[in-house]
């Protein structure tokens, strides 16, 4: 059924629905009260309440035991007792699609709650099939919203879920691929916002990649005069600006100031007050567009040079011995032909340079006029300088033969090295100095293998200490061990020097410190622990290729303007801020998001709603200075029910995870976890108190659009950053913490609640992915093969009883015991099952921004522990609650808040 009774909500419960007498009525009409339902139970006009048993109030401790279903008293004699948990077969629990629209909630009956007549029935565990299922919610959204395009013309529309495949038509608001919000209907007052505790945040991905069927933002060139802006708040011309006085002036939709329209921009208005050139101008009719920036928007008032890429390769003993140096050099020979370029350019404008290093740095002159490359060594790492200007940064086509010769020679030159120590900060300084000398922005690609312990600026010591976990000092593990790198990052941002870091550690190398510059310059970190050529080469090369080729802007500054009443107060992501409004990034690529939180500084009105404008100033890969603008209009409400009807749980979780992951830098992990639970309990308690119809306290009632908040929140709480298992290293935690901070909503969704697909039943003739199942061990059967992906890894789990024929078809071996768990790719075999599974893996790889590591897990094998860590609905080894237990715990927290 497509209706949503006001305010739609979901409950959970042991009772099946006692059928009412009489014919079914339309869902929105109250049905006749059930016999004996004078006091207990919700009014029957709420057809999508389902109710849950209360946890026994006597249980202490964080995980209440099995809830008892007898606490509502016995069912009234007019109904024979029904078997419990008769939910729909599909395991969701929204509206029951049966013929009875008027059913009561919990067991109707005795109002004397608590004094139980007769012996209590045996305790009953909450049935996993009767609690909200992520799989069901995702499937429902796909079938309801996947077929129609999402047209952005209407204010405050909640987009389809990130897991739904849909087309976007821009008609005045930015596509959800660029901006997603935690709520599309925000409270009019700060009091209401505080009462609900729902954070108001936007997850913005300014350079997001669009699918081929969608149009890229138009580039508008206003010539010498540049973009038209509000005189006072400097907002850019957009569809929400109001033209007045016959088109001679416009009133700003952000600050209400009136500005003269420049003569060259003047146009008459039609009878509705719209300009007659409305549809010809992207900035008047679309939510997203670009302006060509004038020289006033450039550093030192001169147009930028095209950026440069500098490849900096660790040639210490480990890097050479593992085959890494040779691999990088071989790959670069072909990869340099794929540097990013503007649409129709023949070749990339990006220049390249090369450095190798161990304890000292080696610069290479690859000028096109040389017969052979020349090497220059800088051994004074304490005072870094670039020993050559001419010939260091070159055009790939002009210097092709010299570069090829250099890449052939590097592995030979260092083949017999005995040098095990490395420096790190001087490498970044060298790249920075080279870009300064060339007066351009750019990116450093650093390939690094070990903790930099050699005598040099930024030298580090091994401070890893597992004993600090769960103590007040645990936060130091996430903080850099020296402020040196923060200062270096600041210098890099000022120059537009972005740092991408490829790490190949065999032991602790302090990601929390090495990652500082990458993180603050808008770069990316890739980590390949215990790198081995045969198993990790594919993943590394795929990551490197995508990293070098992807769309990236340099020397970027982003500002988010809002209409009067709210303002941006907090920012999360990989960037640097030198003031409270400007987000500065030396580099910003198509995968990075910036999350912005808004707070009220005045009242909003329901009539005018609220507006956001994200303006990104950046240099394109051809050296063109541009402004990319995204606009979004939201509704405002005076009723909490409207807020709770227009939230997006996936975006909320994205924000909460980032908020918590920043929290661990300054607070004990337990404090951060408790704060998360408390905030979510407050969000749900506020709904229960103000929006849900009255019902017994024994019912857990969730807003329809937040019914997955508990399951997803539990996944965040159990994640490696907030609750590490024994096998998780300090570096892993620091790496994940930094990674999640710039993830978009689709990435956090699959990262925290991985996708689990049964492969055995997959239709080999269809192109579609098999239907996902819930993340729990009880969903796995010993006779089947499953695939689990979370954006970083792909696990293929093989049950002990899988048919021999399937094993032969997929792995090319004749029995379960012969399957090798060291495979990093599936063998290419000519049969339909092998082709289907490999095509599923390929489809998943294409959807993710990183190449996922493939891990084969045999049931009852030692790797199975690692796999089970990702079955997030189950109890975790590190002490994380199962979904069922956590739901009971949340219910208890909510009841405490309400009492």
Order of alpha helices (4+ residues) and beta strands (2+ residues): beta-alpha-beta-beta-beta-beta-alpha-beta-beta-beta-beta-beta-alpha-beta-beta-alpha-alpha-beta-beta-beta-alpha-alpha-beta-alpha-beta-alpha-beta-alpha-beta-beta-beta-beta-beta-beta-alpha-alpha-alpha-beta-alpha-alpha-alpha-beta-beta-beta-beta-alpha-alpha-beta-alpha-alpha
